Amino acid sequence: MQVITNDKGRVIGTARLVEQEAKAGEPKYGHIVAGDNQSFRELEVPKEIHEIKDTVEMHKALEKHLKLAK
């Protein structure tokens, strides 16, 4: 999972990587880009986090996961 955090460590954006068939010359997947005072991370996260449907709850779970990983 790709994650963007702000300068306070709060998750402000995510993208789930799903590789798919692509036509010749087309990318197989996209990505997100961090802006000023933001950080980009690409993480392996537990299945439980992937299953969270509510964005706010998923961001909270990701912030907890990031703190535990430090």
Secondary structure, DSSP 8 states (H G I E B T S, - for coil): -EEEEETTS-EEEEE--------TTS-S-------TTEEEEE----HHHHT---HHHHHHHHHHHHHHH-
